[in-house]
Amino acid sequence: MSRKTFQRLALDERRQSLMEATLTCVARHGLDGTTVRRITEEAGVTPGLVRHYFGSKDELIKNAYAYLIGQLTARASESADTDEDELPAAQQLRQFLLGNLTSPNLSEDKVSLWATFIGQIRHDPFFAEIHREGYREFLEFLERLVEGVLIDHGLPHRGPQCRRHAIAINGLIDGLWMEGSLNSGLYNRALLPGLAIEATERLLGLPTRALGTAGLAPHATAPQLQEEDAKCAMPE
């Protein structure tokens, strides 16, 4: 990026560029190996901009963590929000599951970053608060999706019931997301959306295929698994 091009960027774009460069460096070098020099070289800017926008490297790293959590939550939520007024509740929940278990959210880099940052939660109140806030937003969105599906099927949908279901489904998503993102080669990652859909139907007491199949509807826009995912499968 040339200096002239950079000077045309808006404030938010400058901050975003630095946070994305920070996440790239943390993924490559870990927290200890992430230096201001590496971050600014990755972003193509001068070190003075870190001090100008964030004050210090530590503050930049904390903001980058918040940015990462926001990305993960927003991308999954946006999948369910597609044509929200037209999609039935079951379709919205299905799209949400797909959004969490397909790329770009299903990513070795993202789960590695998450694991790197999660170790800071016990020692740093800022990281702990970002984690709580991201988890709260995720659960609240998931609760609304679950409530709509239960209402459509005439099932109990009081607040505490929806919260319990949301916590259980979140645990299911987290487990599949972590193992799937690490991509051990023990199975084809393309199995994950279908497993999540089937398990969610059972958790909610829904009829089989009430949430549809793992495949995306023709009009849907949830991100697809990358082509190489299909190549890593071991024989079933």
N, C-alpha and C positions, 0 to 999 in steps of 0.2 A: 504494500500500500504506500503510495507516494505521500509526502508531507502535504502537498497541495490537495490531494484527495481527502486526506484525513481532516484537514481544516474545514472542509465542507460538511463534515458529519455533525449531526445534532448532539446535544449533551447526552441524551439517553443512549444514543448509538455509541458514543465514546465509552460510556460506562459499561454498556453491554459487551462491547468488544474486549474490554479489559477483563470482565468476568468470564467470558467464554475462553479467553486465552489462559486465565488462571485455572479453569477446569481442565483444559488440555494439559497444562503443565503438571497439575496434581495427578492426573491419570498416568502420565509418563514417568514422573519422578517422585511421587509421593509428597506429603506435606513438607517434610524436612528438605527435600530437594527442590522445592518450588521457590525460586528466588525472584526478586523484582526484575533482575536482568533477564531471566528466562521468560517471565511473563511479558515484559515490554517488547522483547525480541519477537515473541510469538504474535503479539498484537500489532507490531510494527509502529510503536510509538516510543516516546521518550520517557525515562523513569520519572520525570517531574509530574507527569499526568497521574501517576499512582498517588502521589502526595496530594495533588490538587483535588482529585475527586474522592479519595478514600482516606487520606491522612497517613495510612501505613499499610504495609503488606498484610498484617493480621486482619485489619478491617476489610481489606479487599477480599481475602479468603473467606471471611464470614459472609460477606455479601454474595460471593460466588456460590456458597452453599445454599443460601436462601433462593438464589436464582435457579439452581439445579432443582430444588424441591418444587418451586413454582412451575418449572417446565414440565416435570413429571406429572404433576396434578392437572395442569391446564391441558396438556395434550390428550390425556385420557378423558377429561371432561368434555373437551371439544368434540371428541368422537361421538359422544352420546348426544351432544347438543345439535348435531347436524339435522336441519329441517325439523327442529323439536316439535313445532306445532303440528306436523303431519305424521310423525313417527309414533306408533303405539308404545306404551310403556315397556313392553317386553323387548321391542327392537332397541329402545334406548339403552336398556340394561345390557343387552347383548353387545351393542357397539362399545359400551364402556369396558366390558371385559376384553373385547378384542383390542381396544386402544391400549390397555395395559400390557397385553401379552403378544404384541407385534411391534416391529420397529416403527418409529425410532425409540420407544420406551424400552423395548426388549433389546438390551445392548450390554455387552460385556463392559464397555467403558463406564456406562452409567451405574451399573451395580457395583463396580469396583470403586467408583467415586463415592457412592452411597456408603459402602463399607468403610472407606477411609475416614469419612466425616463422622460416621456414627460413633466412632470411638471417642470423639470430642464431647459428646453429649453429657457424659458423667462429670466432666471437669469444667465445662464452660457454660454458664447460664444462657448466653446468646445462642449457642448451637442447640441447647435444650429447648429454648422457646421456639426457634424456627421449626424444630422437629414436631413439637406439640401443635403448633399452628397448622403446619402442613397436614398432619394426621387428622386434625379436627376438620379441616376443610374437605379432605378426602372422604371422611366418614359421613359428614353432613350431606354431601352430594350423593353418595351411595345410598344413604337412608331414603332420600327423596325418590331415587329410582326404584328401590325396593318397595316403597309404599305404593307407588303407582301400579306396579305389577301385582301386588297382593290385592289391591282394590279391584283390579280388572278380573281377578280370579275369585273374588268373593271370599278371600281369606282374612283372618284377623290382621289388623294393621295399626294397632295402637303404637304410640311412640316407643315405649320400651321394647316392644317386639321387633320393630324395624331397626332399632339400635343394635340389638343382639344379632340380628341377621347381618347387618352391615359389618359388625366386628368380625363375624365368622367368615364372611366373603372376603373381607380385607386380608385376613390371615391366609386364605386360600390363594388370593392373588399374589401376596408377598412371597409365599413359598414357591409358586410356579415361576414368578418373575425372577427371583434370585437364581434358582437352579437353571432355568431356561436361558437366562442371560449369560451365565458362565459357560454354557454350551459344551458340556463335557464330552459329547459324542455318544453318550449311552442311548440316546433316542433322538428321533427327529423332533425339532422344536415346533414343527407344524402341528404336532399333537396337542399342544398346550391350550389353544383357544377352545377346542372341543371338550377337553377335560374340564376346563373352568366352567363352561356352559352346562355340562351334564351335572357337575357337582353342585353348582348354584341352584339348578332345578331341584335337586334332592334336598338341599338345605332349606329351600323355601316351601317345600311340599308341593311343587308344581307338577303337572303332567309331563311326561317325556316329550321333548321337543317343544315345550311351551315357549322357550326362548329361541327357537329356531335351531339351525345347525351351525357348525363352526365356520362355514363358508360365508363370505360377505354377500349381502344382497346386491343386485346389479347397480343400484343407485347410491350405495353406501360409499363413504370416503375414509373409513378407518384405515390406518396404514397397514400395508401388507407385510408379511414376512419377507425378508430379503431372499433372493433366489438361492444364494449359497446355503441357506438354512436347510433346504431340501436335500442338499448334497452330503450333509454330515450324518445322515441317519445310518444306524447299524441295522442289519437285517432283523425283522421282527420275529 
